[in-house]
Amino acid sequence: MKLVVVIGSVLGLMSSANISAQEASDSDFVIAVPETVELAFIIAALSELDRENGAQINRRSDYFADIAAHFEPFMDLPAIADLPAAFNLPRFAGNAADYAFNESGGLVEVDDSGSLWRDSDGDRFRAMLGELESFAMTSGFREFYRSRESLYSANIDATRQMVDPEDMTGWLVAEFSAREAPIRIYVSPLTGGLNWTTLYKPEQRMWLQAPDADNVAQSTVLDRMRFARSVFTELDHSYVNPVSAGMVDEVNAAFSDATVWASQQAISQYPTAELQFNEYMTWAVFLLYASDRLDAADYETLRPEVVNVMENRRGFRAFGAFTHALAERRADTGQRIEDLFPAMLDWSATWQANYVRPTKN
């Protein structure tokens, strides 16, 4: 898998690897902080979005302090002033990756396949091109962006050191029928705890928080696996989701009672049986990958951490039992994970039928 790191526009205006746009688009694995994506993140950070809990945007850094100081005089420009208080960040920053700046500072579409979500009404970046161009030119955004190239490079390099895409995709290809596709990872310094992915042919795009560059050199095998979780659980959606989509009736039946499987918060974020099942399976598959790559002691440290995240933080209340059942069936049968989906749906249907709700005191 060919790795390319990109800073700047995919048109090749700036590149830490001195590559052409064609080389970037053809490579299998790109880690990038494109100008247009960072423009979207900066506007989001200056807006009122996520001010209460900070789950999506990291405003606790010197970088954000620099942003606030530089762009404060331009807050009345329409690109910020006309934004609603609660726009959709993944759609805004996600669709920004379809654009690049040309030499005159205009925004041009370099991927004309449309909104990542096939949702033209939600493609705010496309709808605001004129306002975004005006903001970038008036505020000196591109000069600000270039002045922070070393920070973007550090984020990219730290991510590259913590991720082994060849190993992940090789392992997944052995367990599933789906073939590997190009991967694009975007690591804005403003990314908060919200990770997301887009299953976007012919590539998969991921949006992640970069690891702390100061700690990468001292990271252990377990540290790297903890970070790999954020990549792997996005990456394996492109392997898990097609299988569950082909069994959607069975998935809907096995996960028909959402309250057995998810808290109200999780249901609000993953409102369908298929979405809930895919979260269970993608994270359970990660634990199988980790068990194949870690020694026993490290795995026994990692597993309860992941179960705690899924059950107590994310609200997928039966995850521990689910992942244990998947591991047992894989060990007993030696089957590929893809071939275990029917067995896991049978297990899920039985678990749901036998579920005893906690009594209220």
C-alpha positions as CSV (number, residue, x, y, z in Angstrom):
1,M,0.0,0.0,0.0
2,K,1.6,3.2,-1.2
3,L,1.7,6.0,1.5
4,V,1.4,9.7,0.5
5,V,1.2,12.6,2.9
6,V,-0.3,15.8,1.6
7,I,-0.3,19.3,3.0
8,G,-2.2,21.9,1.1
9,S,-4.3,21.6,-2.0
10,V,-4.7,18.4,-4.0
11,L,-3.9,20.5,-7.0
12,G,-0.3,20.4,-5.8
13,L,0.1,24.0,-4.6
14,M,1.8,22.7,-1.5
15,S,3.0,19.2,-0.7
16,S,5.3,17.8,1.9
17,A,6.1,14.9,-0.5
18,N,6.4,17.0,-3.6
19,I,3.9,14.9,-5.4
20,S,1.5,15.7,-8.2
21,A,-2.3,15.7,-7.9
22,Q,-2.5,12.6,-10.0
23,E,-0.1,10.7,-7.7
24,A,-2.1,11.8,-4.7
25,S,-5.4,10.7,-6.2
26,D,-3.9,7.3,-7.3
27,S,-2.1,6.4,-4.1
28,D,-3.6,3.8,-1.8
29,F,-3.2,5.7,1.5
30,V,-3.1,9.4,2.0
31,I,-2.9,11.4,5.3
32,A,-3.7,15.0,4.6
33,V,-4.7,18.4,6.0
34,P,-6.1,20.0,2.8
35,E,-6.5,23.7,2.7
36,T,-10.3,23.5,2.0
37,V,-10.9,21.0,4.8
38,E,-9.0,23.2,7.3
39,L,-10.9,26.3,6.1
40,A,-14.1,24.4,6.9
41,F,-12.8,23.4,10.4
42,I,-11.6,27.0,11.1
43,I,-15.0,28.4,10.3
44,A,-16.7,25.7,12.4
45,A,-14.3,26.5,15.3
46,L,-15.2,30.2,15.1
47,S,-18.9,29.5,15.0
48,E,-21.2,28.6,17.9
49,L,-21.2,24.9,17.0
50,D,-20.3,22.5,19.8
51,R,-19.4,25.3,22.3
52,E,-21.1,23.5,25.2
53,N,-19.4,20.1,25.3
54,G,-16.5,20.3,22.8
55,A,-17.0,16.8,21.5
56,Q,-16.5,17.8,17.9
57,I,-14.1,20.6,17.8
58,N,-10.9,21.0,19.8
59,R,-10.8,24.6,21.1
60,R,-8.3,23.9,23.9
61,S,-5.1,24.5,22.1
62,D,-2.6,27.3,21.2
63,Y,-3.6,26.7,17.6
64,F,-7.2,27.7,18.3
65,A,-6.0,30.7,20.3
66,D,-4.1,31.8,17.2
67,I,-7.1,31.2,15.1
68,A,-9.3,33.3,17.4
69,A,-6.8,36.1,17.4
70,H,-6.2,36.2,13.6
71,F,-9.8,35.8,12.5
72,E,-11.6,37.9,15.1
73,P,-11.9,41.0,12.9
74,F,-13.7,38.9,10.2
75,M,-16.5,37.3,12.3
76,D,-19.1,39.5,10.6
77,L,-18.4,38.0,7.2
78,P,-21.3,35.9,5.9
79,A,-19.3,32.7,5.9
80,I,-19.5,32.8,9.7
81,A,-22.3,35.2,10.5
82,D,-24.9,33.3,8.3
83,L,-24.1,29.9,9.7
84,P,-26.8,28.3,11.9
85,A,-25.8,27.5,15.4
86,A,-26.0,23.7,14.8
87,F,-24.9,22.8,11.3
88,N,-23.6,19.3,10.4
89,L,-19.8,19.3,10.8
90,P,-19.1,16.0,9.0
91,R,-21.0,17.2,5.9
92,F,-19.4,20.6,6.0
93,A,-15.8,19.5,6.4
94,G,-16.4,16.2,4.6
95,N,-17.6,17.8,1.4
96,A,-14.9,20.5,1.6
97,A,-12.5,17.7,0.5
98,D,-14.1,17.8,-2.9
99,Y,-12.6,21.3,-3.5
100,A,-9.3,23.0,-3.8
101,F,-8.0,26.5,-4.3
102,N,-6.8,27.5,-7.7
103,E,-3.9,29.9,-8.3
104,S,-6.1,33.0,-8.1
105,G,-7.7,31.9,-4.8
106,G,-11.0,30.6,-6.3
107,L,-12.5,27.4,-5.1
108,V,-12.8,24.7,-7.8
109,E,-14.3,21.3,-7.6
110,V,-11.8,18.5,-8.1
111,D,-14.1,15.6,-7.3
112,D,-17.4,16.1,-9.1
113,S,-19.1,13.0,-7.9
114,G,-21.2,15.1,-5.5
115,S,-22.0,15.2,-1.8
116,L,-20.5,12.4,0.2
117,W,-23.9,11.6,1.6
118,R,-25.7,12.1,-1.8
119,D,-27.5,14.9,0.1
120,S,-27.4,18.0,-2.0
121,D,-29.5,19.9,0.5
122,G,-27.0,19.2,3.3
123,D,-24.0,20.1,1.2
124,R,-23.4,23.5,2.9
125,F,-19.9,23.8,1.6
126,R,-21.1,23.7,-2.0
127,A,-23.9,26.1,-1.3
128,M,-21.5,28.6,0.3
129,L,-18.7,28.7,-2.2
130,G,-18.9,32.4,-2.8
131,E,-19.0,33.3,0.9
132,L,-16.1,30.9,1.6
133,E,-14.0,32.4,-1.2
134,S,-14.7,35.9,0.1
135,F,-13.8,34.9,3.7
136,A,-10.5,33.2,2.6
137,M,-9.4,36.2,0.6
138,T,-10.5,38.9,3.0
139,S,-9.1,37.2,6.1
140,G,-5.8,36.1,4.7
141,F,-6.7,32.4,5.4
142,R,-4.3,31.0,2.9
143,E,-1.3,32.9,4.4
144,F,-2.4,31.8,7.9
145,Y,-2.7,28.2,6.7
146,R,0.8,28.2,5.1
147,S,2.3,29.7,8.3
148,R,1.1,26.6,10.2
149,E,2.5,24.0,7.8
150,S,4.9,22.6,10.5
151,L,2.0,21.9,12.8
152,Y,0.1,20.1,10.1
153,S,3.2,18.1,9.2
154,A,3.6,17.1,12.8
155,N,0.0,15.8,12.9
156,I,0.5,13.9,9.7
157,D,3.8,12.4,10.7
158,A,2.5,11.3,14.1
159,T,-0.5,9.6,12.5
160,R,1.7,7.8,10.0
161,Q,3.9,6.5,12.7
162,M,0.9,5.1,14.7
163,V,-0.9,3.4,11.8
164,D,-0.1,0.3,9.7
165,P,-2.6,0.3,6.9
166,E,-1.0,-2.6,5.1
167,D,-1.4,-4.9,8.1
168,M,-5.0,-3.8,8.8
169,T,-6.2,-4.2,5.2
170,G,-4.3,-7.4,4.7
171,W,-6.0,-8.9,7.8
172,L,-9.5,-7.7,6.7
173,V,-9.1,-9.0,3.2
174,A,-8.4,-12.4,4.6
175,E,-11.6,-12.3,6.7
176,F,-14.0,-10.7,4.2
177,S,-14.8,-10.8,0.5
178,A,-14.5,-7.1,0.0
179,R,-11.3,-5.9,-1.5
180,E,-9.2,-3.1,-0.2
181,A,-9.8,0.4,-1.4
182,P,-7.8,3.7,-1.3
183,I,-7.9,5.3,2.2
184,R,-7.8,9.0,2.9
185,I,-7.2,10.2,6.5
186,Y,-7.8,13.8,7.4
187,V,-6.3,15.1,10.7
188,S,-7.1,18.7,11.3
189,P,-5.6,20.0,14.6
190,L,-9.2,21.2,15.3
191,T,-10.7,17.7,15.3
192,G,-12.2,16.8,18.7
193,G,-13.3,13.4,19.8
194,L,-15.7,12.9,16.9
195,N,-14.4,10.4,14.4
196,W,-16.3,9.6,11.2
197,T,-15.9,7.8,7.9
198,T,-17.5,7.9,4.5
199,L,-17.8,4.7,2.5
200,Y,-17.1,6.6,-0.7
201,K,-16.3,4.8,-3.9
202,P,-13.6,4.5,-5.1
203,E,-12.1,5.5,-1.7
204,Q,-12.8,5.6,1.9
205,R,-12.4,8.9,3.8
206,M,-11.8,9.1,7.5
207,W,-11.7,12.1,9.8
208,L,-9.7,11.5,13.0
209,Q,-8.0,13.3,15.8
210,A,-4.2,12.9,15.4
211,P,-2.1,11.4,18.2
212,D,0.0,13.7,20.4
213,A,3.2,14.1,18.4
214,D,5.2,14.6,21.5
215,N,4.3,11.1,22.8
216,V,4.6,9.0,19.6
217,A,8.3,8.2,20.1
218,Q,7.6,6.7,23.5
219,S,4.5,4.8,22.5
220,T,4.3,1.1,23.2
221,V,2.7,-1.7,21.1
222,L,-0.4,-1.3,23.3
223,D,-0.5,2.5,22.8
224,R,-0.3,2.0,19.0
225,M,-3.2,-0.5,19.1
226,R,-5.2,1.9,21.2
227,F,-4.8,4.6,18.5
228,A,-5.2,2.0,15.7
229,R,-8.7,1.4,17.1
230,S,-9.8,4.9,15.8
231,V,-8.6,4.0,12.3
232,F,-9.6,0.3,12.3
233,T,-13.2,0.8,13.5
234,E,-13.7,3.3,10.7
235,L,-11.8,1.2,8.1
236,D,-13.7,-2.0,8.7
237,H,-17.1,-0.5,8.0
238,S,-16.2,-0.9,4.3
239,Y,-15.9,-4.7,5.0
240,V,-18.7,-5.2,7.6
241,N,-21.4,-2.9,6.1
242,P,-21.8,-4.7,2.7
243,V,-22.2,-8.0,4.5
244,S,-24.9,-6.8,6.8
245,A,-26.6,-4.9,3.9
246,G,-27.0,-8.2,2.2
247,M,-28.7,-9.7,5.2
248,V,-30.8,-6.6,6.2
249,D,-34.0,-8.6,6.9
250,E,-32.2,-10.8,9.4
251,V,-30.4,-7.9,11.0
252,N,-33.7,-6.0,11.4
253,A,-35.3,-9.1,13.1
254,A,-32.3,-9.8,15.4
255,F,-32.0,-6.1,16.4
256,S,-35.8,-5.3,16.3
257,D,-35.9,-4.1,19.9
258,A,-33.4,-1.2,20.0
259,T,-33.7,-0.8,23.7
260,V,-32.1,-4.2,24.2
261,W,-29.0,-3.1,22.4
262,A,-28.6,0.6,22.9
263,S,-29.2,3.5,25.2
264,Q,-31.4,6.4,24.2
265,Q,-28.3,8.4,23.3
266,A,-27.0,5.6,21.1
267,I,-30.4,5.1,19.5
268,S,-30.5,8.8,18.6
269,Q,-27.1,8.6,16.9
270,Y,-27.7,5.1,15.3
271,P,-31.5,5.0,14.8
272,T,-31.8,1.8,12.8
273,A,-31.1,-1.9,13.5
274,E,-28.6,-2.0,10.7
275,L,-26.6,0.9,12.0
276,Q,-26.6,-0.5,15.5
277,F,-25.5,-4.0,14.4
278,N,-22.7,-2.5,12.3
279,E,-21.3,-0.7,15.3
280,Y,-21.4,-3.9,17.3
281,M,-19.7,-5.8,14.6
282,T,-17.1,-3.3,13.6
283,W,-15.9,-2.9,17.1
284,A,-16.0,-6.6,17.8
285,V,-14.0,-7.2,14.7
286,F,-11.4,-4.8,16.0
287,L,-11.0,-6.8,19.2
288,L,-10.4,-9.9,17.1
289,Y,-7.7,-8.1,15.2
290,A,-6.2,-6.9,18.4
291,S,-6.2,-10.4,19.8
292,D,-4.3,-11.6,16.8
293,R,-1.7,-8.9,17.1
294,L,-1.1,-8.4,20.8
295,D,0.3,-10.6,23.4
296,A,-2.1,-12.1,26.0
297,A,-1.3,-9.5,28.7
298,D,-1.8,-6.5,26.4
299,Y,-5.0,-7.9,25.0
300,E,-6.4,-8.6,28.5
301,T,-5.7,-4.9,29.3
302,L,-7.2,-3.6,26.1
303,R,-10.4,-5.7,25.9
304,P,-12.1,-4.3,29.1
305,E,-11.2,-0.8,28.0
306,V,-13.0,-1.3,24.7
307,V,-16.0,-3.0,26.3
308,N,-16.2,-0.1,28.8
309,V,-16.1,2.5,25.9
310,M,-18.9,0.7,24.0
311,E,-21.2,-0.1,26.9
312,N,-20.8,2.8,29.3
313,R,-19.7,5.7,27.1
314,R,-21.4,4.9,23.8
315,G,-24.4,3.0,25.2
316,F,-24.2,-0.3,23.3
317,R,-25.2,-2.2,26.4
318,A,-24.7,-5.8,25.2
319,F,-21.3,-5.3,23.5
320,G,-19.3,-7.4,26.0
321,A,-21.5,-10.4,25.5
322,F,-21.6,-9.9,21.7
323,T,-17.9,-9.7,21.2
324,H,-17.4,-12.8,23.5
325,A,-19.9,-14.7,21.4
326,L,-18.1,-13.7,18.1
327,A,-14.7,-14.7,19.5
328,E,-16.0,-18.1,20.7
329,R,-17.5,-18.9,17.3
330,R,-14.4,-17.9,15.4
331,A,-12.2,-20.0,17.7
332,D,-14.6,-23.0,17.5
333,T,-15.2,-23.1,13.8
334,G,-12.1,-21.5,12.2
335,Q,-14.4,-19.7,9.8
336,R,-13.8,-16.3,8.3
337,I,-15.6,-13.5,10.2
338,E,-17.8,-12.8,7.2
339,D,-19.1,-16.4,7.3
340,L,-20.0,-16.0,11.0
341,F,-22.6,-13.3,10.4
342,P,-25.5,-15.8,10.2
343,A,-24.4,-17.4,13.5
344,M,-24.1,-14.0,15.1
345,L,-27.5,-13.0,14.0
346,D,-28.9,-16.2,15.4
347,W,-27.1,-15.4,18.7
348,S,-28.4,-11.9,18.7
349,A,-32.0,-13.0,18.1
350,T,-31.7,-15.4,21.0
351,W,-30.1,-12.8,23.2
352,Q,-32.9,-10.4,22.4
353,A,-35.7,-12.9,23.0
354,N,-34.2,-13.8,26.4
355,Y,-33.3,-10.3,27.5
356,V,-34.5,-9.5,31.0
357,R,-34.9,-5.8,31.7
358,P,-33.5,-4.4,34.9
359,T,-36.1,-3.8,37.5
360,K,-36.5,-0.3,38.7
361,N,-36.3,0.3,42.5
